[in-house]
Amino acid sequence: MRACAALLVTIAFAVACGGGGGGTEVGNPALSEEVYVGITDAEGDFVTYAVDVLSLTLRKANGTTVEALPVNTRIDFAQYTDLTEFVTAVSVPTGTYVSATVEVGYTDADIRVEDAAGDAVQVTNLVDLDGEPVETLELTVNFDIGKRLIVAGGSPAHLVLDFDLEASNAVTFDGGGTPTVTIDSFISASVNAGDSKIHRVRGPLKSVRASGGSFNIVIRPFIHLLSGGNEDFGTLDVVTTADTVFQIDGETYQGGTGLAQLAASTPNTAVVALGDLKHGPLRFEAREVNAGSSVPGGTLDMVTGSVTSRTGDEVTVKGATLVRSNGSVIFNDTVTVQLADTTVVRRQLSLTAYTIDDLSVGQRVTVFGQITSDDVSDLRLDGSSGYAHMLYTTLFGTVSGAPVLGNGTNTVTAQLTSIDLRGTDLFDFTGTGSAAGNDADPAAYEMDTGALDVSGLAAGTPIRALGFVSPFGEAPPDFEAHTVQDLSDAFVMRVTWNPASDTAVSGTAADSVALDLTGTGILHHVFSTIGVTDLTELGDDPVIAAHGSGLGLFLIGRGSVLQVYLSFENFAQGLQDQLDGGATVKAVVARGFFDEGTATVTATLVGVALQ
């Protein structure tokens, strides 16, 4: 059957020139320019969420369409919560584009969620809001009438379609521990709003222009092989600066020196670049470039995940994805990694050399080496002659007390709920402390926040911290935080009605939508990093209120079509018009600040699924 899904796609349009007629358009180099397509995802609770994106089609106002995806592409959305991946560069004719259609295949999906014991459990029961099995999802999103995508000569554009795992999927377990994922229709879309996430591009090196401070890469997104000269996904120019860090065959360089070293690499060397999509003019500017044996899928086997325990020079990596040097990919929840003093250790976006002593429990890592056991029940990698890269680690939790403010060195203590979206019970912190009684404690996790302004974080504030775990055997502090984000406005309300209800919306106004919980299905909750609230236990029916100026992303879905609004007032009027026309409500999603006392979500993002 077909159902509706949501996909986060970042599409950056370069300068276009030319046009087209009726029918389906194919890019003509003489009439069009490049479109850069990337994919990412918002936060979710999935260990892996690998599905096949079958097509991505843009439709112009005159009805003609452009296919933006050259071949089917398998994507694990769970790996892209902090990242946007460039997928393809295609030629797009000029004109006004009014909608995008995404088709996602779930027939061979590999979706795994964490059970109560912290183990990754594969999901085989995938259903829509009516409880019907999901095989293929197709969704068309119509852009806000005031923010349609206009591609014109000299006018770069940027389109973001957001696949939000947390808002689009609900996970439930039956009495026997078998999971079911219910897939809802939810997508956000914006034009020229920018994308603050780090962008990534991967593929074989095509050419280097040292005098111009840039190089060209043949795009190979996600897990596509990094070898060969096939340019089905197009190419992308990567701009470097004096601050760009290069990791090439395990060695570290910076700026022009790194670009010169890259130029000396053999043709089709595997490259992965991380950086920012910038405008004026539109360009991809690299913060970090990895090449050769420093690239997953290059010349070495690779495992990535979180260190859950350490004994001597052996670490256990959980939530692990293994990429073999031949390009094959294995997901295995646990991999044992052997380190040695000869292991080259680096930190993401850093020129500093580290040692294996810096790899401690909780740290997210990528380790390159050789597989010594490919038995899935005892998967092992020898990294003694390879490299270990410390990646940014993400913590979720609540502030335990007022921050301790010092002279340029501030400290925040938090009760952690997860490390890289894995429960803290999975981590054995034995040996992390400078003495027996100093081991890191997730119930009182001490973070060095440096000069960050954390003075406004009161006890009980939900937070998200990004940084690096302290070296093994040196805690406290337990963590070096580079960013600390207040998540007070990151609550997600999800309500479903079964069957669809004609009384679910009890009233609409220019700045609010009131709900009636009568006849709700399995979902009538507010989710956050600190817990779950059952709306039926609050005594008051919930209200969704506009935030500040009333601007945001607001969506109304009916069938396989979503209409996007950028103002709450227009959204509320559009919703009322649909209800007056006989539509019934199947589901509501809202993200923002939740006031439990008034059962109100002050939201900048809302989605309503109608029957």
BADRENZA-733672 format. One line per field, with one value per residue (C-alpha): y, x, z; residue number from 1; residue in one letter. Coordinates in Angstrom, 1 decimal, m for minus. Each point is the difference from the previous one (the first is absolute). Example, Ala and Ser with C-alpha at 12.3 -4.5 7.8 and 13.67 -1.06 7.14 Angstrom:
2
yy	c(m4.5,3.4)
xx	c(12.3,1.4)
zz	c(7.8,m0.7)
resi	c(1,2)
resn	c(A,S)
END
This chain:
611
yy	c(0.0,3.7,2.3,3.4,0.5,2.9,0.6,2.6,1.1,3.1,1.2,2.9,1.5,1.6,2.7,m1.2,1.3,m1.1,m1.6,m2.8,m1.0,m2.6,m3.6,m1.4,2.0,m1.3,2.3,1.6,1.5,2.8,1.0,m0.8,m0.1,m2.3,m0.9,m1.3,m2.5,m1.1,m2.1,0.3,m0.8,1.5,m1.8,m3.4,m3.1,m2.5,m1.9,m0.4,1.1,m1.2,0.3,0.5,3.4,m0.9,3.4,3.8,2.0,3.8,1.4,3.4,2.3,m0.9,m3.7,m1.2,m2.1,m0.6,m3.2,1.0,m3.4,m2.0,m3.5,m1.6,0.9,m1.9,2.3,m0.6,3.1,m0.7,0.9,3.5,1.8,2.5,m0.2,0.8,m2.2,1.2,m2.6,1.2,3.0,0.1,2.5,1.8,2.4,3.4,0.7,0.0,m3.3,m0.5,m3.5,m3.0,m3.7,m2.5,m3.8,m2.3,m3.8,m2.0,m3.5,m0.7,2.5,m0.6,1.8,m0.7,1.5,m0.3,m2.2,0.2,m1.8,2.4,m2.6,0.8,m1.8,m0.2,1.2,m2.1,1.5,3.3,1.4,3.3,1.9,m2.5,m3.0,m1.1,m1.3,2.5,m0.9,3.2,3.5,2.9,3.6,3.2,3.2,3.3,3.0,3.0,2.3,2.9,m2.1,m2.1,m1.1,2.4,m1.1,2.9,1.1,1.6,m0.9,m3.1,m1.7,m2.4,m2.5,m2.0,m3.0,m1.4,m3.7,0.0,m3.5,1.1,1.7,m2.4,m3.3,m1.5,m3.1,m2.3,m3.4,m2.8,m2.2,m2.3,2.9,0.0,3.5,1.7,3.2,2.2,2.3,3.4,2.6,2.7,2.2,3.6,2.1,3.4,2.0,2.2,m0.5,m1.4,m3.2,0.4,m3.7,m1.1,m1.3,m3.0,m1.1,m3.3,m1.6,m0.4,3.0,1.4,2.9,2.6,3.7,1.0,3.6,0.4,m1.6,m2.7,m3.5,m1.9,m3.2,m2.6,m0.4,m3.5,0.5,m2.2,m3.5,0.1,m1.3,2.6,m1.4,0.4,3.0,m0.3,3.4,m0.9,2.2,2.9,1.9,2.7,2.7,0.2,3.3,m0.1,2.7,0.5,m1.6,m3.2,m3.1,m2.9,m3.6,m1.9,m3.6,0.6,3.2,3.4,3.2,3.5,2.5,0.2,m2.7,m2.5,1.0,m0.5,m3.5,m0.8,1.0,m2.5,m2.8,m2.6,0.5,m1.1,0.1,m0.4,3.3,1.2,3.7,1.6,3.7,2.7,0.9,3.8,2.6,3.1,m1.8,m3.5,m2.3,m2.9,1.0,m2.8,m0.1,m3.4,m2.2,m3.8,m1.9,m3.4,m2.5,2.7,m0.5,m2.7,m2.3,1.0,m2.4,m1.2,m1.6,2.4,m0.1,3.0,0.2,0.8,m1.4,m1.8,m1.5,m0.2,m2.7,0.7,0.8,m1.7,1.9,m1.0,2.1,m0.2,1.2,m0.8,0.2,m1.8,1.0,m2.5,1.1,m1.6,2.3,m2.5,1.2,m2.0,1.2,m1.7,1.3,m0.9,m0.1,m0.6,2.2,m0.6,3.1,0.4,2.8,m0.1,1.0,3.5,2.0,3.3,2.2,1.4,3.4,0.1,0.0,m1.3,m3.5,m2.2,m3.5,m3.0,1.2,2.7,m2.6,m0.4,m1.4,2.0,1.4,m0.4,m1.3,m1.2,m2.6,m1.1,m3.3,m3.7,m2.3,m3.0,m1.7,0.4,m2.3,2.3,m1.4,1.0,2.7,1.3,2.7,0.4,3.7,m0.3,1.0,2.3,3.2,1.1,3.2,1.5,1.4,2.5,m1.8,1.1,m0.1,0.5,0.6,2.5,2.5,m1.2,3.4,3.5,0.1,0.7,3.2,0.6,2.3,m1.2,m3.6,m0.9,m3.3,m1.6,m3.2,m1.9,m3.2,m1.7,m1.8,m1.1,0.1,0.1,m1.0,m3.2,m0.5,0.6,m3.5,m1.4,1.7,m1.4,3.0,m2.1,1.4,3.4,1.8,1.2,m2.1,m2.8,2.4,2.4,m2.1,1.9,m0.2,0.6,1.1,2.8,0.5,2.9,2.0,2.6,2.7,2.3,3.6,m0.9,2.1,m2.5,2.4,m0.3,m3.8,m0.7,m3.3,m2.2,1.6,m2.6,0.3,m1.4,0.3,m0.7,m0.6,m2.6,m2.4,0.5,m2.3,m3.5,0.1,3.8,0.9,2.3,2.0,m2.7,2.0,2.9,1.8,2.1,0.9,m0.2,0.5,0.7,m2.4,1.6,0.5,m3.4,m1.9,m2.0,m0.6,m2.8,m0.8,m2.5,m0.7,m3.4,0.3,3.5,2.5,3.0,1.4,m0.3,3.8,1.8,3.5,2.0,3.6,2.1,m1.0,m3.4,m3.3,m1.9,m3.8,m2.4,m3.3,m1.9,m3.2,0.2,m3.1,m1.3,3.4,2.9,0.9,2.6,m1.3,1.6,m1.0,0.0,m2.2,m0.6,1.8,m1.6,2.9,m1.9,0.2,3.8,0.8,2.7,m0.6,1.2,3.2,0.8,3.7,2.1,1.0,3.6,1.5,m3.0,m1.0,m3.6,m3.2,m1.2,m2.8,m1.5,m3.4,m1.6,m3.3,0.1,3.8,2.5,3.7,2.2,3.2,2.4,1.9,m1.4,2.2,m1.3,m3.5,0.3,1.5,m2.7,m2.7,1.5,0.1,m3.7,m0.9,2.1,m2.0,m3.3,m1.1,m2.0,m0.1,m3.1,1.3,3.2,0.6,3.2,1.0,2.8,1.0,m2.1,1.5,m2.9,2.2,1.3,m3.0,2.5,m0.5,3.3,m1.2,1.0,m3.2,m1.7,m2.8,m1.2,m3.1,0.1,m2.8)
xx	c(0.0,1.0,0.1,1.5,3.4,2.4,3.5,2.5,1.8,2.1,0.1,2.3,m0.6,2.9,m0.4,m2.4,m0.5,m2.5,m3.4,m2.1,m3.3,m2.7,0.4,2.8,3.2,3.5,2.9,1.6,3.5,m0.8,m3.2,0.5,2.4,0.7,m2.2,1.8,m2.1,0.7,m1.8,m0.2,m2.3,m1.1,0.5,m1.5,0.3,0.9,3.3,m0.3,m2.6,1.2,m2.6,0.2,m0.7,m1.5,m0.6,0.0,m2.0,m0.4,m3.1,m0.1,m3.1,m0.7,m0.2,3.4,2.1,3.7,1.4,2.7,1.3,1.8,m0.2,m1.6,1.9,0.1,0.2,0.3,m1.7,1.0,3.6,m1.0,m1.4,2.9,1.0,m1.3,1.3,0.4,m1.7,0.2,0.7,m2.5,m0.9,m3.3,m1.7,m1.1,m3.5,m2.2,m0.2,m3.1,0.4,2.3,m1.0,2.1,m0.5,1.5,0.2,m0.4,m0.1,3.7,0.2,2.5,m1.5,1.1,m1.0,1.4,m2.0,m0.3,3.3,1.8,0.4,m0.7,m3.2,m0.9,m3.4,m2.0,m3.5,m0.3,m3.5,m1.8,m2.5,m2.7,2.1,0.7,3.4,2.3,1.9,0.4,m0.5,m0.7,m0.4,m0.5,0.7,m1.4,2.1,m1.4,m1.5,2.2,3.2,m0.1,3.3,1.1,3.0,1.2,3.3,2.2,m2.4,1.2,m2.6,m0.1,m2.8,m0.2,m2.4,0.2,m0.4,m0.5,0.3,m1.3,m3.1,m0.7,0.3,m1.4,1.6,m2.1,0.9,m2.5,0.1,2.5,2.4,m0.7,0.1,m2.4,0.8,m3.0,0.9,m1.8,m0.1,2.4,2.4,1.2,1.0,1.6,1.6,3.1,m0.1,3.5,1.2,2.2,1.1,3.4,m0.1,1.9,1.1,1.7,1.4,3.2,2.2,m0.3,2.3,1.8,0.4,2.7,0.2,m3.8,0.0,m2.5,m0.5,m2.7,m1.5,m2.2,m3.0,m0.5,m2.6,m0.5,1.3,0.6,3.4,2.7,1.9,m0.5,m0.7,m3.8,m1.5,m3.7,m0.3,2.0,2.9,0.5,2.6,1.4,1.5,2.8,1.4,3.1,m1.9,m1.1,1.4,1.1,0.4,1.7,1.2,0.1,2.1,m1.3,0.4,m1.6,m0.9,2.1,2.4,m2.9,m1.3,3.4,0.2,m3.4,1.1,2.9,m2.5,m0.8,m3.0,m3.3,1.3,m2.9,m0.9,m2.5,m0.4,m2.0,m0.9,m2.6,m2.3,0.4,m1.8,1.1,1.2,m1.3,2.9,1.0,2.9,1.9,0.9,1.6,1.1,0.8,1.7,1.5,0.2,m1.5,m3.4,m2.6,m0.1,3.5,2.9,m0.8,m3.0,m1.8,m2.4,m1.8,m2.1,0.2,2.6,m2.1,2.9,3.8,2.3,3.7,0.5,m3.3,m3.2,m3.6,m1.8,m3.8,m2.5,2.7,0.0,2.9,1.1,2.3,2.8,m1.9,m3.0,m2.3,m1.8,m0.9,m2.1,0.9,m1.0,3.3,3.6,3.1,2.9,3.7,2.1,3.8,2.5,0.6,m3.7,0.0,m2.7,m1.5,m2.9,m2.6,0.8,3.3,3.7,1.1,1.5,m1.6,0.6,m2.1,m0.2,m2.4,m2.5,m2.4,m3.5,m2.7,2.2,m1.4,2.8,0.9,2.8,1.8,1.8,m0.5,m2.8,1.4,m3.4,m3.0,m2.2,m3.0,m0.2,3.6,1.0,3.5,2.2,3.7,0.9,3.6,1.3,m2.8,m1.6,m2.6,m2.0,m1.8,m3.3,m2.3,m2.0,m3.6,m1.3,m3.7,m1.0,m1.2,2.0,0.4,0.7,1.2,3.1,3.3,1.4,3.7,2.5,m0.4,m0.7,m3.6,m1.4,m3.4,m1.1,m2.8,m2.0,0.4,m2.8,2.0,3.4,m0.3,m3.7,1.0,m1.1,2.6,m0.5,1.9,3.2,2.5,1.9,2.5,3.5,m1.1,1.0,3.3,m0.6,m2.4,m2.6,0.2,m1.5,m2.5,m3.5,m2.9,m2.2,2.5,2.0,2.4,0.6,2.7,m1.8,3.0,m1.0,m3.5,m2.7,m1.9,m1.2,m3.6,m0.2,m2.1,m0.5,m2.3,0.7,0.2,3.2,1.9,3.8,2.5,3.7,2.5,0.4,2.9,3.0,m0.3,1.0,0.0,m3.6,m1.2,m1.0,m1.7,m0.6,1.4,m3.1,0.3,m3.7,m2.8,m3.5,m3.1,m2.7,m2.9,m1.8,0.8,m3.1,m2.0,m3.7,m1.5,m3.8,m1.8,m3.8,m1.4,m2.1,0.7,m2.0,m2.2,0.2,3.8,0.4,m2.4,1.0,2.4,1.2,2.7,2.4,m1.2,m1.6,m1.9,m0.3,m2.6,1.5,m3.2,0.6,3.8,2.0,3.1,1.8,m1.0,3.3,2.8,3.5,3.3,3.5,m1.2,m3.0,m3.5,m3.3,m3.4,m2.3,m3.1,1.3,0.3,m3.7,0.0,m0.2,3.2,0.5,2.6,1.0,1.9,3.5,1.1,m0.6,m2.0,2.5,1.3,m0.8,m3.6,m1.3,m3.4,0.1,m2.9,0.5,3.5,0.2,1.3,m0.6,2.7,m0.7,2.5,m2.4,m2.1,m3.0,m0.1,0.5,m2.9,m2.3,1.0,m0.8,m3.4,m0.8,0.8,m2.0,m3.0,0.3,m0.6,3.6,0.7,3.1,2.2,3.1,1.7,3.7,1.4,3.5,0.8,m0.2,m2.5,m1.7,m1.4,m2.1,m2.0,0.5,1.3,2.7,1.4,1.1,2.0,m0.6,m3.4,m1.4,m3.6,m1.0,m3.5,m2.3)
zz	c(0.0,m0.2,3.0,0.8,1.5,0.6,m1.3,0.9,m3.2,m0.4,m3.6,m0.8,m3.5,m1.7,m2.6,m2.7,m3.5,m2.7,0.1,m1.2,m1.5,0.8,1.2,2.1,m0.4,m0.2,0.8,m3.0,0.7,m2.4,1.8,3.6,3.0,2.9,2.9,3.1,1.9,3.6,2.6,3.8,2.9,3.3,3.4,0.4,2.3,m2.8,0.1,m3.7,m2.5,m3.5,m2.8,m3.8,m1.4,m3.4,m1.5,0.6,m2.5,m0.3,m1.7,m1.6,0.0,m3.7,0.9,m1.3,2.3,0.6,1.6,2.4,1.0,m2.7,1.7,3.0,3.1,3.3,3.0,3.7,1.4,3.5,m0.9,m1.2,3.1,0.0,m3.6,m3.5,m2.7,m3.6,m2.2,m3.5,m2.3,m3.0,m2.6,0.7,m2.5,1.1,1.2,3.0,1.9,2.1,1.5,0.5,0.1,1.9,m0.3,2.7,m0.1,3.2,m1.4,0.9,2.8,2.8,3.0,3.6,3.3,3.5,2.3,3.8,0.4,m2.3,m2.8,m3.6,m1.2,m3.6,m1.0,m2.4,0.7,m1.8,m0.2,m0.9,2.2,m1.1,1.1,m3.6,m1.0,m1.7,m3.1,m2.0,1.2,m2.3,1.1,m1.9,1.8,m1.4,0.9,1.7,m2.7,1.2,0.1,m3.2,m1.5,m2.7,m2.1,m2.2,m1.5,2.6,2.9,2.0,2.2,2.9,0.8,3.2,0.4,3.5,0.8,3.7,1.4,3.4,m1.3,m2.8,1.8,3.2,1.6,2.2,1.5,0.7,3.2,m1.6,m0.8,m3.8,m1.4,m2.5,m1.8,m1.0,m2.8,m0.1,m2.8,1.1,m2.0,0.2,m2.9,m0.3,m2.9,0.5,3.8,0.3,1.6,3.1,0.1,m1.1,m3.6,m1.3,m3.5,m0.8,m3.1,m2.1,m0.6,m3.6,0.0,2.1,m0.7,2.5,m1.3,0.4,3.4,m1.0,m1.3,m1.8,1.3,m1.8,2.3,1.5,2.8,3.0,m0.6,m3.7,m1.1,0.1,m2.9,m3.8,m2.2,m0.3,0.3,0.3,3.1,m1.5,1.4,2.6,0.4,3.6,1.1,2.6,2.3,2.1,2.9,m1.8,1.8,m2.2,1.1,m2.8,0.4,3.8,m0.2,0.9,m2.0,m0.2,m2.6,m3.2,1.2,0.3,m3.4,m1.6,1.7,m1.4,m3.5,0.3,0.7,m2.7,m2.3,1.5,3.6,2.4,1.6,2.7,0.7,2.8,m0.1,m0.5,m2.9,m0.4,m2.1,m1.9,m2.1,0.7,0.9,2.2,2.3,1.7,3.7,m0.2,m2.9,0.5,m2.8,m0.8,2.8,2.3,m1.7,0.8,m3.0,m1.1,0.5,3.6,1.7,2.3,3.0,1.5,3.2,3.7,2.4,2.7,2.0,0.1,1.4,m0.5,m3.7,m1.1,m0.4,m0.7,m2.6,0.0,m2.5,m2.5,m3.8,m1.8,m3.5,m1.7,m2.3,m2.9,0.7,1.7,3.1,3.1,2.9,3.3,3.4,1.6,m1.3,2.0,m1.1,0.9,0.4,0.4,0.5,m3.7,m0.7,m1.4,1.9,m1.2,1.0,m2.3,m1.4,1.9,m0.9,3.4,0.3,2.7,1.4,0.7,3.6,m1.2,m1.0,2.9,0.7,m1.7,m2.8,m3.5,m2.3,m3.5,0.0,m3.1,m0.1,m1.0,0.8,1.9,0.6,m2.2,2.1,0.7,3.6,0.7,m2.5,0.6,m1.6,0.5,0.0,1.2,m3.4,m0.9,1.1,2.6,m0.6,3.0,m1.2,1.6,2.7,0.8,3.6,1.0,3.6,2.6,2.0,3.6,1.6,m0.7,m2.2,1.7,m1.6,0.1,m1.7,m3.5,1.1,0.8,1.1,m0.5,1.7,m1.6,0.4,m3.3,m1.8,m3.0,m1.8,m3.8,0.5,1.9,3.6,2.7,1.5,m3.0,1.0,2.5,1.4,2.0,m0.3,m1.3,3.2,1.3,3.1,0.9,1.3,m2.9,m2.8,m2.2,1.3,m2.4,2.9,0.7,m3.2,0.3,m3.2,m0.5,m2.1,m0.2,m0.8,m1.2,1.4,2.1,2.7,m1.1,0.5,3.1,1.7,m1.9,m3.4,m2.8,m2.0,m2.9,0.2,m2.8,0.6,1.0,3.0,2.3,m0.4,1.6,3.7,0.3,1.0,1.4,m1.9,m2.0,m3.2,m2.0,m1.4,m3.1,m0.2,2.6,m1.4,2.2,m1.2,1.9,m3.4,m1.4,1.2,m2.5,0.3,m2.0,0.0,m2.2,m0.3,m0.9,m2.0,m1.4,1.9,m1.0,3.5,0.5,m0.6,2.4,m1.2,m2.1,0.4,m1.6,2.7,1.3,m0.7,2.7,0.0,1.4,1.2,m0.4,m2.0,m0.1,m1.0,1.5,m0.1,2.2,1.5,0.2,m0.5,1.1,1.1,3.6,m0.4,m1.3,1.1,m0.6,m1.0,1.1,3.6,0.1,0.3,m2.8,m3.7,m1.7,m1.9,m2.7,0.1,m2.4,1.0,0.0,m3.4,m1.1,m2.6,m0.4,m1.9,0.0,m2.1,m0.9,m1.6,m1.9,m1.8,m1.4,m0.3,2.5,0.0,1.6,1.8,1.5,2.3,2.7,m0.9,m3.6,1.2,2.5,m2.7,m2.4,2.6,0.8,m3.8,m0.3,3.0,m1.3,m3.2,1.8,0.8,3.2,2.1,0.2,1.7,1.4,0.6,1.6,1.2,2.4,3.7,2.0,3.1,1.9,2.2,m2.9,m2.4,m2.6,m2.6,m1.3,m3.3,m3.0,m1.8,m0.4,m2.2,m0.4,m1.9,m1.4,m1.3)
resi	c(1,2,3,4,5,6,7,8,9,10,11,12,13,14,15,16,17,18,19,20,21,22,23,24,25,26,27,28,29,30,31,32,33,34,35,36,37,38,39,40,41,42,43,44,45,46,47,48,49,50,51,52,53,54,55,56,57,58,59,60,61,62,63,64,65,66,67,68,69,70,71,72,73,74,75,76,77,78,79,80,81,82,83,84,85,86,87,88,89,90,91,92,93,94,95,96,97,98,99,100,101,102,103,104,105,106,107,108,109,110,111,112,113,114,115,116,117,118,119,120,121,122,123,124,125,126,127,128,129,130,131,132,133,134,135,136,137,138,139,140,141,142,143,144,145,146,147,148,149,150,151,152,153,154,155,156,157,158,159,160,161,162,163,164,165,166,167,168,169,170,171,172,173,174,175,176,177,178,179,180,181,182,183,184,185,186,187,188,189,190,191,192,193,194,195,196,197,198,199,200,201,202,203,204,205,206,207,208,209,210,211,212,213,214,215,216,217,218,219,220,221,222,223,224,225,226,227,228,229,230,231,232,233,234,235,236,237,238,239,240,241,242,243,244,245,246,247,248,249,250,251,252,253,254,255,256,257,258,259,260,261,262,263,264,265,266,267,268,269,270,271,272,273,274,275,276,277,278,279,280,281,282,283,284,285,286,287,288,289,290,291,292,293,294,295,296,297,298,299,300,301,302,303,304,305,306,307,308,309,310,311,312,313,314,315,316,317,318,319,320,321,322,323,324,325,326,327,328,329,330,331,332,333,334,335,336,337,338,339,340,341,342,343,344,345,346,347,348,349,350,351,352,353,354,355,356,357,358,359,360,361,362,363,364,365,366,367,368,369,370,371,372,373,374,375,376,377,378,379,380,381,382,383,384,385,386,387,388,389,390,391,392,393,394,395,396,397,398,399,400,401,402,403,404,405,406,407,408,409,410,411,412,413,414,415,416,417,418,419,420,421,422,423,424,425,426,427,428,429,430,431,432,433,434,435,436,437,438,439,440,441,442,443,444,445,446,447,448,449,450,451,452,453,454,455,456,457,458,459,460,461,462,463,464,465,466,467,468,469,470,471,472,473,474,475,476,477,478,479,480,481,482,483,484,485,486,487,488,489,490,491,492,493,494,495,496,497,498,499,500,501,502,503,504,505,506,507,508,509,510,511,512,513,514,515,516,517,518,519,520,521,522,523,524,525,526,527,528,529,530,531,532,533,534,535,536,537,538,539,540,541,542,543,544,545,546,547,548,549,550,551,552,553,554,555,556,557,558,559,560,561,562,563,564,565,566,567,568,569,570,571,572,573,574,575,576,577,578,579,580,581,582,583,584,585,586,587,588,589,590,591,592,593,594,595,596,597,598,599,600,601,602,603,604,605,606,607,608,609,610,611)
resn	c(M,R,A,C,A,A,L,L,V,T,I,A,F,A,V,A,C,G,G,G,G,G,G,T,E,V,G,N,P,A,L,S,E,E,V,Y,V,G,I,T,D,A,E,G,D,F,V,T,Y,A,V,D,V,L,S,L,T,L,R,K,A,N,G,T,T,V,E,A,L,P,V,N,T,R,I,D,F,A,Q,Y,T,D,L,T,E,F,V,T,A,V,S,V,P,T,G,T,Y,V,S,A,T,V,E,V,G,Y,T,D,A,D,I,R,V,E,D,A,A,G,D,A,V,Q,V,T,N,L,V,D,L,D,G,E,P,V,E,T,L,E,L,T,V,N,F,D,I,G,K,R,L,I,V,A,G,G,S,P,A,H,L,V,L,D,F,D,L,E,A,S,N,A,V,T,F,D,G,G,G,T,P,T,V,T,I,D,S,F,I,S,A,S,V,N,A,G,D,S,K,I,H,R,V,R,G,P,L,K,S,V,R,A,S,G,G,S,F,N,I,V,I,R,P,F,I,H,L,L,S,G,G,N,E,D,F,G,T,L,D,V,V,T,T,A,D,T,V,F,Q,I,D,G,E,T,Y,Q,G,G,T,G,L,A,Q,L,A,A,S,T,P,N,T,A,V,V,A,L,G,D,L,K,H,G,P,L,R,F,E,A,R,E,V,N,A,G,S,S,V,P,G,G,T,L,D,M,V,T,G,S,V,T,S,R,T,G,D,E,V,T,V,K,G,A,T,L,V,R,S,N,G,S,V,I,F,N,D,T,V,T,V,Q,L,A,D,T,T,V,V,R,R,Q,L,S,L,T,A,Y,T,I,D,D,L,S,V,G,Q,R,V,T,V,F,G,Q,I,T,S,D,D,V,S,D,L,R,L,D,G,S,S,G,Y,A,H,M,L,Y,T,T,L,F,G,T,V,S,G,A,P,V,L,G,N,G,T,N,T,V,T,A,Q,L,T,S,I,D,L,R,G,T,D,L,F,D,F,T,G,T,G,S,A,A,G,N,D,A,D,P,A,A,Y,E,M,D,T,G,A,L,D,V,S,G,L,A,A,G,T,P,I,R,A,L,G,F,V,S,P,F,G,E,A,P,P,D,F,E,A,H,T,V,Q,D,L,S,D,A,F,V,M,R,V,T,W,N,P,A,S,D,T,A,V,S,G,T,A,A,D,S,V,A,L,D,L,T,G,T,G,I,L,H,H,V,F,S,T,I,G,V,T,D,L,T,E,L,G,D,D,P,V,I,A,A,H,G,S,G,L,G,L,F,L,I,G,R,G,S,V,L,Q,V,Y,L,S,F,E,N,F,A,Q,G,L,Q,D,Q,L,D,G,G,A,T,V,K,A,V,V,A,R,G,F,F,D,E,G,T,A,T,V,T,A,T,L,V,G,V,A,L,Q)
END
